[in-house]
């Protein structure tokens, strides 16, 4: 696979090294030339000097031939902007890292579904460790064509789950209300602002995305 990282932070470096060891192609976009000079001697990957949130820079890494764009700078705002620019340029998949969880809802509204909050992931892992349980890697659960889809409920979605009229192979499995997790069933009443998690077949993702497409795309259909 071909992956592009925006930002040469520790997470980017460690992930890039692991991917290179597995013979994947890696490109790191970084605006600090000194950092690139330091890393280029030890890493067998390509580097591009520049601001990864700029369209002219991202075009240079060949979006249509890139499998994943990782936006992992130290700035939430830069990561969100880079993700939106990347989407407009046609990157197949975009992963957005944010530190401030206030941006989580915004990312979902903008259609940035692959959003990660490192502090939340680590804290959950440590809490589970203290409790004596072992985390299950998501990759071992989502096999074959199974996929997760998440959206934030608006007024028209504030109904009982069985009234959502989902595709036949899609099910609401849980939701987050004011940041708190809860299981869902067919009789669960949803509220505006709930983060809804759907387990579905990959063939239904396009239908779900069209239904809950981001407001930005509705306002700018040409993008």
mmCIF file of the C-alpha atoms, coordinates in Angstrom:
data_MODEL
# 
_entry.id   MODEL 
# 
loop_
_atom_site.group_PDB 
_atom_site.id 
_atom_site.type_symbol 
_atom_site.label_atom_id 
_atom_site.label_alt_id 
_atom_site.label_comp_id 
_atom_site.label_asym_id 
_atom_site.label_entity_id 
_atom_site.label_seq_id 
_atom_site.pdbx_PDB_ins_code 
_atom_site.Cartn_x 
_atom_site.Cartn_y 
_atom_site.Cartn_z 
_atom_site.occupancy 
_atom_site.B_iso_or_equiv 
_atom_site.pdbx_formal_charge 
_atom_site.auth_seq_id 
_atom_site.auth_comp_id 
_atom_site.auth_asym_id 
_atom_site.auth_atom_id 
_atom_site.pdbx_PDB_model_num 
ATOM 1   C CA . UNK A 1 1   ? 0.000   0.000  0.000  1.00 0.00 ? 1   UNK A CA 1 
ATOM 2   C CA . UNK A 1 2   ? 0.977   3.650  -0.424 1.00 0.00 ? 2   UNK A CA 1 
ATOM 3   C CA . UNK A 1 3   ? 0.571   5.924  2.587  1.00 0.00 ? 3   UNK A CA 1 
ATOM 4   C CA . UNK A 1 4   ? 1.212   9.623  3.150  1.00 0.00 ? 4   UNK A CA 1 
ATOM 5   C CA . UNK A 1 5   ? 1.818   11.193 6.557  1.00 0.00 ? 5   UNK A CA 1 
ATOM 6   C CA . UNK A 1 6   ? 1.384   14.892 7.266  1.00 0.00 ? 6   UNK A CA 1 
ATOM 7   C CA . UNK A 1 7   ? 3.637   15.831 10.157 1.00 0.00 ? 7   UNK A CA 1 
ATOM 8   C CA . UNK A 1 8   ? 6.803   14.050 11.290 1.00 0.00 ? 8   UNK A CA 1 
ATOM 9   C CA . UNK A 1 9   ? 5.805   13.584 14.917 1.00 0.00 ? 9   UNK A CA 1 
ATOM 10  C CA . UNK A 1 10  ? 6.595   10.505 16.967 1.00 0.00 ? 10  UNK A CA 1 
ATOM 11  C CA . UNK A 1 11  ? 3.414   8.645  15.989 1.00 0.00 ? 11  UNK A CA 1 
ATOM 12  C CA . UNK A 1 12  ? 4.063   9.296  12.297 1.00 0.00 ? 12  UNK A CA 1 
ATOM 13  C CA . UNK A 1 13  ? 7.680   8.181  12.572 1.00 0.00 ? 13  UNK A CA 1 
ATOM 14  C CA . UNK A 1 14  ? 6.974   4.962  14.467 1.00 0.00 ? 14  UNK A CA 1 
ATOM 15  C CA . UNK A 1 15  ? 4.051   4.039  12.199 1.00 0.00 ? 15  UNK A CA 1 
ATOM 16  C CA . UNK A 1 16  ? 6.008   4.882  9.057  1.00 0.00 ? 16  UNK A CA 1 
ATOM 17  C CA . UNK A 1 17  ? 8.951   2.736  10.170 1.00 0.00 ? 17  UNK A CA 1 
ATOM 18  C CA . UNK A 1 18  ? 6.644   -0.220 10.822 1.00 0.00 ? 18  UNK A CA 1 
ATOM 19  C CA . UNK A 1 19  ? 5.022   0.166  7.395  1.00 0.00 ? 19  UNK A CA 1 
ATOM 20  C CA . UNK A 1 20  ? 8.368   0.404  5.631  1.00 0.00 ? 20  UNK A CA 1 
ATOM 21  C CA . UNK A 1 21  ? 9.458   -2.828 7.327  1.00 0.00 ? 21  UNK A CA 1 
ATOM 22  C CA . UNK A 1 22  ? 6.381   -4.456 5.774  1.00 0.00 ? 22  UNK A CA 1 
ATOM 23  C CA . UNK A 1 23  ? 7.443   -3.137 2.346  1.00 0.00 ? 23  UNK A CA 1 
ATOM 24  C CA . UNK A 1 24  ? 4.765   -0.448 2.077  1.00 0.00 ? 24  UNK A CA 1 
ATOM 25  C CA . UNK A 1 25  ? 5.534   2.818  0.288  1.00 0.00 ? 25  UNK A CA 1 
ATOM 26  C CA . UNK A 1 26  ? 5.636   5.789  2.682  1.00 0.00 ? 26  UNK A CA 1 
ATOM 27  C CA . UNK A 1 27  ? 5.840   9.544  2.121  1.00 0.00 ? 27  UNK A CA 1 
ATOM 28  C CA . UNK A 1 28  ? 6.138   12.041 4.984  1.00 0.00 ? 28  UNK A CA 1 
ATOM 29  C CA . UNK A 1 29  ? 5.168   15.688 4.447  1.00 0.00 ? 29  UNK A CA 1 
ATOM 30  C CA . UNK A 1 30  ? 6.912   18.004 6.910  1.00 0.00 ? 30  UNK A CA 1 
ATOM 31  C CA . UNK A 1 31  ? 7.486   21.773 6.930  1.00 0.00 ? 31  UNK A CA 1 
ATOM 32  C CA . UNK A 1 32  ? 10.642  21.620 9.090  1.00 0.00 ? 32  UNK A CA 1 
ATOM 33  C CA . UNK A 1 33  ? 13.666  21.018 6.858  1.00 0.00 ? 33  UNK A CA 1 
ATOM 34  C CA . UNK A 1 34  ? 15.930  20.324 9.837  1.00 0.00 ? 34  UNK A CA 1 
ATOM 35  C CA . UNK A 1 35  ? 13.676  17.505 10.986 1.00 0.00 ? 35  UNK A CA 1 
ATOM 36  C CA . UNK A 1 36  ? 13.622  16.010 7.487  1.00 0.00 ? 36  UNK A CA 1 
ATOM 37  C CA . UNK A 1 37  ? 17.416  16.127 7.326  1.00 0.00 ? 37  UNK A CA 1 
ATOM 38  C CA . UNK A 1 38  ? 17.654  14.321 10.669 1.00 0.00 ? 38  UNK A CA 1 
ATOM 39  C CA . UNK A 1 39  ? 15.160  11.601 9.720  1.00 0.00 ? 39  UNK A CA 1 
ATOM 40  C CA . UNK A 1 40  ? 16.203  10.972 6.128  1.00 0.00 ? 40  UNK A CA 1 
ATOM 41  C CA . UNK A 1 41  ? 19.429  9.228  7.170  1.00 0.00 ? 41  UNK A CA 1 
ATOM 42  C CA . UNK A 1 42  ? 17.586  6.652  9.279  1.00 0.00 ? 42  UNK A CA 1 
ATOM 43  C CA . UNK A 1 43  ? 14.341  6.099  7.383  1.00 0.00 ? 43  UNK A CA 1 
ATOM 44  C CA . UNK A 1 44  ? 13.883  4.367  4.038  1.00 0.00 ? 44  UNK A CA 1 
ATOM 45  C CA . UNK A 1 45  ? 10.981  6.497  2.831  1.00 0.00 ? 45  UNK A CA 1 
ATOM 46  C CA . UNK A 1 46  ? 10.326  9.667  0.853  1.00 0.00 ? 46  UNK A CA 1 
ATOM 47  C CA . UNK A 1 47  ? 10.025  13.152 2.316  1.00 0.00 ? 47  UNK A CA 1 
ATOM 48  C CA . UNK A 1 48  ? 8.325   16.267 0.987  1.00 0.00 ? 48  UNK A CA 1 
ATOM 49  C CA . UNK A 1 49  ? 9.114   19.679 2.433  1.00 0.00 ? 49  UNK A CA 1 
ATOM 50  C CA . UNK A 1 50  ? 6.032   21.877 2.801  1.00 0.00 ? 50  UNK A CA 1 
ATOM 51  C CA . UNK A 1 51  ? 2.746   22.621 4.541  1.00 0.00 ? 51  UNK A CA 1 
ATOM 52  C CA . UNK A 1 52  ? 0.576   19.495 4.279  1.00 0.00 ? 52  UNK A CA 1 
ATOM 53  C CA . UNK A 1 53  ? -2.639  21.506 4.469  1.00 0.00 ? 53  UNK A CA 1 
ATOM 54  C CA . UNK A 1 54  ? -1.897  23.269 1.169  1.00 0.00 ? 54  UNK A CA 1 
ATOM 55  C CA . UNK A 1 55  ? -3.510  21.848 -1.991 1.00 0.00 ? 55  UNK A CA 1 
ATOM 56  C CA . UNK A 1 56  ? -0.391  22.425 -4.123 1.00 0.00 ? 56  UNK A CA 1 
ATOM 57  C CA . UNK A 1 57  ? 1.717   20.384 -1.691 1.00 0.00 ? 57  UNK A CA 1 
ATOM 58  C CA . UNK A 1 58  ? -0.745  17.506 -1.400 1.00 0.00 ? 58  UNK A CA 1 
ATOM 59  C CA . UNK A 1 59  ? -1.110  17.288 -5.179 1.00 0.00 ? 59  UNK A CA 1 
ATOM 60  C CA . UNK A 1 60  ? 2.603   16.471 -5.359 1.00 0.00 ? 60  UNK A CA 1 
ATOM 61  C CA . UNK A 1 61  ? 2.110   13.164 -3.517 1.00 0.00 ? 61  UNK A CA 1 
ATOM 62  C CA . UNK A 1 62  ? -0.324  11.857 -6.141 1.00 0.00 ? 62  UNK A CA 1 
ATOM 63  C CA . UNK A 1 63  ? -3.669  11.564 -4.280 1.00 0.00 ? 63  UNK A CA 1 
ATOM 64  C CA . UNK A 1 64  ? -5.282  9.154  -6.747 1.00 0.00 ? 64  UNK A CA 1 
ATOM 65  C CA . UNK A 1 65  ? -2.480  6.636  -6.203 1.00 0.00 ? 65  UNK A CA 1 
ATOM 66  C CA . UNK A 1 66  ? -2.402  6.929  -2.407 1.00 0.00 ? 66  UNK A CA 1 
ATOM 67  C CA . UNK A 1 67  ? -4.307  4.450  -0.231 1.00 0.00 ? 67  UNK A CA 1 
ATOM 68  C CA . UNK A 1 68  ? -4.320  6.373  3.069  1.00 0.00 ? 68  UNK A CA 1 
ATOM 69  C CA . UNK A 1 69  ? -3.574  9.969  4.078  1.00 0.00 ? 69  UNK A CA 1 
ATOM 70  C CA . UNK A 1 70  ? -2.661  10.339 7.763  1.00 0.00 ? 70  UNK A CA 1 
ATOM 71  C CA . UNK A 1 71  ? -3.081  13.882 9.146  1.00 0.00 ? 71  UNK A CA 1 
ATOM 72  C CA . UNK A 1 72  ? -1.005  13.712 12.333 1.00 0.00 ? 72  UNK A CA 1 
ATOM 73  C CA . UNK A 1 73  ? 0.428   17.172 13.048 1.00 0.00 ? 73  UNK A CA 1 
ATOM 74  C CA . UNK A 1 74  ? 0.395   18.727 16.528 1.00 0.00 ? 74  UNK A CA 1 
ATOM 75  C CA . UNK A 1 75  ? -2.391  21.121 15.468 1.00 0.00 ? 75  UNK A CA 1 
ATOM 76  C CA . UNK A 1 76  ? -6.038  19.958 15.422 1.00 0.00 ? 76  UNK A CA 1 
ATOM 77  C CA . UNK A 1 77  ? -6.965  22.820 13.115 1.00 0.00 ? 77  UNK A CA 1 
ATOM 78  C CA . UNK A 1 78  ? -4.215  21.923 10.647 1.00 0.00 ? 78  UNK A CA 1 
ATOM 79  C CA . UNK A 1 79  ? -5.255  18.273 10.675 1.00 0.00 ? 79  UNK A CA 1 
ATOM 80  C CA . UNK A 1 80  ? -8.902  19.098 9.987  1.00 0.00 ? 80  UNK A CA 1 
ATOM 81  C CA . UNK A 1 81  ? -8.020  21.508 7.173  1.00 0.00 ? 81  UNK A CA 1 
ATOM 82  C CA . UNK A 1 82  ? -5.543  19.043 5.655  1.00 0.00 ? 82  UNK A CA 1 
ATOM 83  C CA . UNK A 1 83  ? -8.197  16.308 5.813  1.00 0.00 ? 83  UNK A CA 1 
ATOM 84  C CA . UNK A 1 84  ? -10.761 18.449 3.999  1.00 0.00 ? 84  UNK A CA 1 
ATOM 85  C CA . UNK A 1 85  ? -8.220  19.480 1.373  1.00 0.00 ? 85  UNK A CA 1 
ATOM 86  C CA . UNK A 1 86  ? -7.203  15.844 0.981  1.00 0.00 ? 86  UNK A CA 1 
ATOM 87  C CA . UNK A 1 87  ? -10.801 14.787 0.473  1.00 0.00 ? 87  UNK A CA 1 
ATOM 88  C CA . UNK A 1 88  ? -11.320 17.446 -2.199 1.00 0.00 ? 88  UNK A CA 1 
ATOM 89  C CA . UNK A 1 89  ? -8.211  16.176 -4.008 1.00 0.00 ? 89  UNK A CA 1 
ATOM 90  C CA . UNK A 1 90  ? -9.501  12.603 -4.082 1.00 0.00 ? 90  UNK A CA 1 
ATOM 91  C CA . UNK A 1 91  ? -7.532  10.698 -1.430 1.00 0.00 ? 91  UNK A CA 1 
ATOM 92  C CA . UNK A 1 92  ? -9.201  7.298  -0.956 1.00 0.00 ? 92  UNK A CA 1 
ATOM 93  C CA . UNK A 1 93  ? -9.082  7.274  2.832  1.00 0.00 ? 93  UNK A CA 1 
ATOM 94  C CA . UNK A 1 94  ? -8.157  9.976  5.351  1.00 0.00 ? 94  UNK A CA 1 
ATOM 95  C CA . UNK A 1 95  ? -7.295  9.546  9.018  1.00 0.00 ? 95  UNK A CA 1 
ATOM 96  C CA . UNK A 1 96  ? -7.597  12.694 11.155 1.00 0.00 ? 96  UNK A CA 1 
ATOM 97  C CA . UNK A 1 97  ? -5.904  12.986 14.543 1.00 0.00 ? 97  UNK A CA 1 
ATOM 98  C CA . UNK A 1 98  ? -7.327  15.453 17.083 1.00 0.00 ? 98  UNK A CA 1 
ATOM 99  C CA . UNK A 1 99  ? -6.287  16.156 20.661 1.00 0.00 ? 99  UNK A CA 1 
ATOM 100 C CA . UNK A 1 100 ? -9.248  18.270 21.726 1.00 0.00 ? 100 UNK A CA 1 
ATOM 101 C CA . UNK A 1 101 ? -12.361 16.070 21.789 1.00 0.00 ? 101 UNK A CA 1 
ATOM 102 C CA . UNK A 1 102 ? -14.510 19.159 21.118 1.00 0.00 ? 102 UNK A CA 1 
ATOM 103 C CA . UNK A 1 103 ? -13.482 18.707 17.488 1.00 0.00 ? 103 UNK A CA 1 
ATOM 104 C CA . UNK A 1 104 ? -14.873 15.148 17.364 1.00 0.00 ? 104 UNK A CA 1 
ATOM 105 C CA . UNK A 1 105 ? -18.449 16.220 16.612 1.00 0.00 ? 105 UNK A CA 1 
ATOM 106 C CA . UNK A 1 106 ? -17.252 18.727 14.037 1.00 0.00 ? 106 UNK A CA 1 
ATOM 107 C CA . UNK A 1 107 ? -15.180 16.078 12.286 1.00 0.00 ? 107 UNK A CA 1 
ATOM 108 C CA . UNK A 1 108 ? -18.211 13.773 12.026 1.00 0.00 ? 108 UNK A CA 1 
ATOM 109 C CA . UNK A 1 109 ? -20.372 16.606 10.689 1.00 0.00 ? 109 UNK A CA 1 
ATOM 110 C CA . UNK A 1 110 ? -17.727 17.274 8.056  1.00 0.00 ? 110 UNK A CA 1 
ATOM 111 C CA . UNK A 1 111 ? -17.696 13.614 7.063  1.00 0.00 ? 111 UNK A CA 1 
ATOM 112 C CA . UNK A 1 112 ? -14.239 12.861 8.502  1.00 0.00 ? 112 UNK A CA 1 
ATOM 113 C CA . UNK A 1 113 ? -15.265 9.436  9.767  1.00 0.00 ? 113 UNK A CA 1 
ATOM 114 C CA . UNK A 1 114 ? -11.737 8.112  10.421 1.00 0.00 ? 114 UNK A CA 1 
ATOM 115 C CA . UNK A 1 115 ? -11.055 10.423 13.349 1.00 0.00 ? 115 UNK A CA 1 
ATOM 116 C CA . UNK A 1 116 ? -8.767  9.326  16.172 1.00 0.00 ? 116 UNK A CA 1 
ATOM 117 C CA . UNK A 1 117 ? -8.269  10.882 19.611 1.00 0.00 ? 117 UNK A CA 1 
ATOM 118 C CA . UNK A 1 118 ? -4.976  9.413  20.896 1.00 0.00 ? 118 UNK A CA 1 
ATOM 119 C CA . UNK A 1 119 ? -5.491  10.410 24.542 1.00 0.00 ? 119 UNK A CA 1 
ATOM 120 C CA . UNK A 1 120 ? -8.930  8.750  24.610 1.00 0.00 ? 120 UNK A CA 1 
ATOM 121 C CA . UNK A 1 121 ? -7.594  5.557  23.024 1.00 0.00 ? 121 UNK A CA 1 
ATOM 122 C CA . UNK A 1 122 ? -4.701  5.316  25.464 1.00 0.00 ? 122 UNK A CA 1 
ATOM 123 C CA . UNK A 1 123 ? -6.814  6.139  28.514 1.00 0.00 ? 123 UNK A CA 1 
ATOM 124 C CA . UNK A 1 124 ? -9.404  3.489  27.605 1.00 0.00 ? 124 UNK A CA 1 
ATOM 125 C CA . UNK A 1 125 ? -6.644  0.927  27.154 1.00 0.00 ? 125 UNK A CA 1 
ATOM 126 C CA . UNK A 1 126 ? -5.129  1.746  30.567 1.00 0.00 ? 126 UNK A CA 1 
ATOM 127 C CA . UNK A 1 127 ? -8.511  1.678  32.331 1.00 0.00 ? 127 UNK A CA 1 
ATOM 128 C CA . UNK A 1 128 ? -9.238  -1.733 30.816 1.00 0.00 ? 128 UNK A CA 1 
ATOM 129 C CA . UNK A 1 129 ? -5.785  -2.913 31.868 1.00 0.00 ? 129 UNK A CA 1 
ATOM 130 C CA . UNK A 1 130 ? -6.421  -1.862 35.476 1.00 0.00 ? 130 UNK A CA 1 
ATOM 131 C CA . UNK A 1 131 ? -9.745  -3.688 35.338 1.00 0.00 ? 131 UNK A CA 1 
ATOM 132 C CA . UNK A 1 132 ? -7.977  -6.867 34.290 1.00 0.00 ? 132 UNK A CA 1 
ATOM 133 C CA . UNK A 1 133 ? -9.465  -7.084 30.790 1.00 0.00 ? 133 UNK A CA 1 
ATOM 134 C CA . UNK A 1 134 ? -7.663  -7.309 27.462 1.00 0.00 ? 134 UNK A CA 1 
ATOM 135 C CA . UNK A 1 135 ? -8.509  -5.056 24.562 1.00 0.00 ? 135 UNK A CA 1 
ATOM 136 C CA . UNK A 1 136 ? -9.658  -6.702 21.353 1.00 0.00 ? 136 UNK A CA 1 
ATOM 137 C CA . UNK A 1 137 ? -8.043  -5.335 18.223 1.00 0.00 ? 137 UNK A CA 1 
ATOM 138 C CA . UNK A 1 138 ? -10.734 -3.918 15.941 1.00 0.00 ? 138 UNK A CA 1 
ATOM 139 C CA . UNK A 1 139 ? -9.034  -5.517 12.943 1.00 0.00 ? 139 UNK A CA 1 
ATOM 140 C CA . UNK A 1 140 ? -9.781  -8.969 14.386 1.00 0.00 ? 140 UNK A CA 1 
ATOM 141 C CA . UNK A 1 141 ? -13.465 -8.127 14.726 1.00 0.00 ? 141 UNK A CA 1 
ATOM 142 C CA . UNK A 1 142 ? -14.176 -6.372 11.424 1.00 0.00 ? 142 UNK A CA 1 
ATOM 143 C CA . UNK A 1 143 ? -13.503 -9.220 9.030  1.00 0.00 ? 143 UNK A CA 1 
ATOM 144 C CA . UNK A 1 144 ? -14.635 -9.721 5.459  1.00 0.00 ? 144 UNK A CA 1 
ATOM 145 C CA . UNK A 1 145 ? -17.110 -6.978 4.417  1.00 0.00 ? 145 UNK A CA 1 
ATOM 146 C CA . UNK A 1 146 ? -18.177 -5.768 7.888  1.00 0.00 ? 146 UNK A CA 1 
ATOM 147 C CA . UNK A 1 147 ? -17.834 -2.012 8.422  1.00 0.00 ? 147 UNK A CA 1 
ATOM 148 C CA . UNK A 1 148 ? -18.738 0.601  11.036 1.00 0.00 ? 148 UNK A CA 1 
ATOM 149 C CA . UNK A 1 149 ? -20.481 3.857  10.111 1.00 0.00 ? 149 UNK A CA 1 
ATOM 150 C CA . UNK A 1 150 ? -21.053 6.750  12.509 1.00 0.00 ? 150 UNK A CA 1 
ATOM 151 C CA . UNK A 1 151 ? -23.175 9.880  12.226 1.00 0.00 ? 151 UNK A CA 1 
ATOM 152 C CA . UNK A 1 152 ? -24.540 12.567 14.535 1.00 0.00 ? 152 UNK A CA 1 
ATOM 153 C CA . UNK A 1 153 ? -28.327 12.616 14.853 1.00 0.00 ? 153 UNK A CA 1 
ATOM 154 C CA . UNK A 1 154 ? -30.150 15.742 13.692 1.00 0.00 ? 154 UNK A CA 1 
ATOM 155 C CA . UNK A 1 155 ? -33.831 16.601 14.144 1.00 0.00 ? 155 UNK A CA 1 
ATOM 156 C CA . UNK A 1 156 ? -35.049 14.188 11.472 1.00 0.00 ? 156 UNK A CA 1 
ATOM 157 C CA . UNK A 1 157 ? -33.035 11.398 13.114 1.00 0.00 ? 157 UNK A CA 1 
ATOM 158 C CA . UNK A 1 158 ? -34.504 11.903 16.597 1.00 0.00 ? 158 UNK A CA 1 
ATOM 159 C CA . UNK A 1 159 ? -36.756 8.846  16.304 1.00 0.00 ? 159 UNK A CA 1 
ATOM 160 C CA . UNK A 1 160 ? -36.928 5.287  17.580 1.00 0.00 ? 160 UNK A CA 1 
ATOM 161 C CA . UNK A 1 161 ? -34.158 3.176  15.996 1.00 0.00 ? 161 UNK A CA 1 
ATOM 162 C CA . UNK A 1 162 ? -36.561 0.970  14.021 1.00 0.00 ? 162 UNK A CA 1 
ATOM 163 C CA . UNK A 1 163 ? -37.914 4.112  12.304 1.00 0.00 ? 163 UNK A CA 1 
ATOM 164 C CA . UNK A 1 164 ? -34.549 5.037  10.770 1.00 0.00 ? 164 UNK A CA 1 
ATOM 165 C CA . UNK A 1 165 ? -35.249 2.854  7.712  1.00 0.00 ? 165 UNK A CA 1 
ATOM 166 C CA . UNK A 1 166 ? -31.701 1.558  7.396  1.00 0.00 ? 166 UNK A CA 1 
ATOM 167 C CA . UNK A 1 167 ? -30.494 -0.834 4.668  1.00 0.00 ? 167 UNK A CA 1 
ATOM 168 C CA . UNK A 1 168 ? -31.412 -4.447 5.427  1.00 0.00 ? 168 UNK A CA 1 
ATOM 169 C CA . UNK A 1 169 ? -27.812 -5.326 6.331  1.00 0.00 ? 169 UNK A CA 1 
ATOM 170 C CA . UNK A 1 170 ? -27.299 -2.354 8.667  1.00 0.00 ? 170 UNK A CA 1 
ATOM 171 C CA . UNK A 1 171 ? -27.935 -2.273 12.423 1.00 0.00 ? 171 UNK A CA 1 
ATOM 172 C CA . UNK A 1 172 ? -27.541 0.426  15.076 1.00 0.00 ? 172 UNK A CA 1 
ATOM 173 C CA . UNK A 1 173 ? -25.310 -1.238 17.680 1.00 0.00 ? 173 UNK A CA 1 
ATOM 174 C CA . UNK A 1 174 ? -24.666 1.600  20.128 1.00 0.00 ? 174 UNK A CA 1 
ATOM 175 C CA . UNK A 1 175 ? -24.681 5.366  20.588 1.00 0.00 ? 175 UNK A CA 1 
ATOM 176 C CA . UNK A 1 176 ? -22.944 8.082  22.581 1.00 0.00 ? 176 UNK A CA 1 
ATOM 177 C CA . UNK A 1 177 ? -25.027 10.679 24.416 1.00 0.00 ? 177 UNK A CA 1 
ATOM 178 C CA . UNK A 1 178 ? -23.088 13.564 25.969 1.00 0.00 ? 178 UNK A CA 1 
ATOM 179 C CA . UNK A 1 179 ? -19.985 11.421 25.589 1.00 0.00 ? 179 UNK A CA 1 
ATOM 180 C CA . UNK A 1 180 ? -21.417 8.400  27.426 1.00 0.00 ? 180 UNK A CA 1 
ATOM 181 C CA . UNK A 1 181 ? -21.696 4.979  25.767 1.00 0.00 ? 181 UNK A CA 1 
ATOM 182 C CA . UNK A 1 182 ? -24.995 3.089  25.629 1.00 0.00 ? 182 UNK A CA 1 
ATOM 183 C CA . UNK A 1 183 ? -26.200 -0.049 23.861 1.00 0.00 ? 183 UNK A CA 1 
ATOM 184 C CA . UNK A 1 184 ? -29.004 0.343  21.342 1.00 0.00 ? 184 UNK A CA 1 
ATOM 185 C CA . UNK A 1 185 ? -31.891 -1.858 20.231 1.00 0.00 ? 185 UNK A CA 1 
ATOM 186 C CA . UNK A 1 186 ? -34.869 -1.440 17.914 1.00 0.00 ? 186 UNK A CA 1 
ATOM 187 C CA . UNK A 1 187 ? -36.850 0.439  20.581 1.00 0.00 ? 187 UNK A CA 1 
ATOM 188 C CA . UNK A 1 188 ? -34.129 2.918  21.589 1.00 0.00 ? 188 UNK A CA 1 
ATOM 189 C CA . UNK A 1 189 ? -35.268 6.541  21.272 1.00 0.00 ? 189 UNK A CA 1 
ATOM 190 C CA . UNK A 1 190 ? -32.557 8.676  19.693 1.00 0.00 ? 190 UNK A CA 1 
ATOM 191 C CA . UNK A 1 191 ? -32.006 12.362 20.444 1.00 0.00 ? 191 UNK A CA 1 
ATOM 192 C CA . UNK A 1 192 ? -30.510 15.260 18.516 1.00 0.00 ? 192 UNK A CA 1 
ATOM 193 C CA . UNK A 1 193 ? -26.744 15.255 19.036 1.00 0.00 ? 193 UNK A CA 1 
ATOM 194 C CA . UNK A 1 194 ? -26.414 11.531 19.716 1.00 0.00 ? 194 UNK A CA 1 
ATOM 195 C CA . UNK A 1 195 ? -23.437 9.880  17.988 1.00 0.00 ? 195 UNK A CA 1 
ATOM 196 C CA . UNK A 1 196 ? -24.913 6.795  16.333 1.00 0.00 ? 196 UNK A CA 1 
ATOM 197 C CA . UNK A 1 197 ? -22.773 3.756  15.484 1.00 0.00 ? 197 UNK A CA 1 
ATOM 198 C CA . UNK A 1 198 ? -24.012 1.420  12.740 1.00 0.00 ? 198 UNK A CA 1 
ATOM 199 C CA . UNK A 1 199 ? -22.579 -1.999 11.860 1.00 0.00 ? 199 UNK A CA 1 
ATOM 200 C CA . UNK A 1 200 ? -23.152 -2.682 8.178  1.00 0.00 ? 200 UNK A CA 1 
ATOM 201 C CA . UNK A 1 201 ? -21.992 -4.460 5.034  1.00 0.00 ? 201 UNK A CA 1 
ATOM 202 C CA . UNK A 1 202 ? -19.470 -2.459 2.984  1.00 0.00 ? 202 UNK A CA 1 
ATOM 203 C CA . UNK A 1 203 ? -21.853 -2.364 0.006  1.00 0.00 ? 203 UNK A CA 1 
ATOM 204 C CA . UNK A 1 204 ? -24.246 -0.185 2.049  1.00 0.00 ? 204 UNK A CA 1 
ATOM 205 C CA . UNK A 1 205 ? -21.667 2.436  3.033  1.00 0.00 ? 205 UNK A CA 1 
ATOM 206 C CA . UNK A 1 206 ? -22.328 4.535  -0.052 1.00 0.00 ? 206 UNK A CA 1 
ATOM 207 C CA . UNK A 1 207 ? -26.063 4.649  0.712  1.00 0.00 ? 207 UNK A CA 1 
ATOM 208 C CA . UNK A 1 208 ? -25.415 5.640  4.337  1.00 0.00 ? 208 UNK A CA 1 
ATOM 209 C CA . UNK A 1 209 ? -22.895 8.311  3.349  1.00 0.00 ? 209 UNK A CA 1 
ATOM 210 C CA . UNK A 1 210 ? -25.299 9.839  0.832  1.00 0.00 ? 210 UNK A CA 1 
ATOM 211 C CA . UNK A 1 211 ? -28.056 9.980  3.444  1.00 0.00 ? 211 UNK A CA 1 
ATOM 212 C CA . UNK A 1 212 ? -25.921 11.516 6.165  1.00 0.00 ? 212 UNK A CA 1 
ATOM 213 C CA . UNK A 1 213 ? -23.580 13.443 3.908  1.00 0.00 ? 213 UNK A CA 1 
ATOM 214 C CA . UNK A 1 214 ? -21.791 16.404 5.498  1.00 0.00 ? 214 UNK A CA 1 
ATOM 215 C CA . UNK A 1 215 ? -23.418 19.826 5.407  1.00 0.00 ? 215 UNK A CA 1 
ATOM 216 C CA . UNK A 1 216 ? -20.348 21.149 3.628  1.00 0.00 ? 216 UNK A CA 1 
ATOM 217 C CA . UNK A 1 217 ? -20.993 18.857 0.674  1.00 0.00 ? 217 UNK A CA 1 
ATOM 218 C CA . UNK A 1 218 ? -24.663 19.880 0.552  1.00 0.00 ? 218 UNK A CA 1 
ATOM 219 C CA . UNK A 1 219 ? -23.651 23.542 0.373  1.00 0.00 ? 219 UNK A CA 1 
ATOM 220 C CA . UNK A 1 220 ? -20.878 22.869 -2.156 1.00 0.00 ? 220 UNK A CA 1 
ATOM 221 C CA . UNK A 1 221 ? -22.092 19.998 -4.364 1.00 0.00 ? 221 UNK A CA 1 
ATOM 222 C CA . UNK A 1 222 ? -19.358 20.688 -6.909 1.00 0.00 ? 222 UNK A CA 1 
ATOM 223 C CA . UNK A 1 223 ? -16.600 19.609 -4.518 1.00 0.00 ? 223 UNK A CA 1 
# 
